[in-house]
Amino acid sequence: MNSIDWKTMPPADGFVRPADAAKQLALGLSTFYFLAKQGLVPAPVKIVPNGRASGVPKNQLEAFIASRAATKS
């Protein structure tokens, strides 16, 4: 599996809600959070400091999906 350092990617061009990210990856929400905690999928970040809303940076999610598609072909 490709090793992508999510923390060094450029700033996001938008965010995807964790539930929507899980659907795009064909995962349940709890499985998505479990894999994100292990660093296997891009983790959600707080959109506003000290806020409640979180999202997965769209560019990180798209890069992850592309890297997974590349390894399957």
SULKABEL-V64699 format. One record per backbone hydrogen bond with DSSP energy under -1.0 kcal/mol. CO is the residue of the C=O (numbers start at 1). NH is the residue of the N-H. Records with the same first field share a line. If there is no record, write none. Layout:
BEGIN
CO: NH ; NH
END
This chain:
BEGIN
4: 6
5: 8
14: 58
16: 56
17: 21
18: 22
19: 23
20: 24
21: 25
22: 27
23: 26
28: 32
29: 33
30: 34
31: 35
32: 36
33: 37
34: 38
35: 40
45: 55
48: 51
53: 47
55: 45
56: 16
57: 61
58: 62
59: 63
60: 64
61: 65
62: 66
63: 67
64: 68
65: 69
66: 70
67: 71
68: 72
END
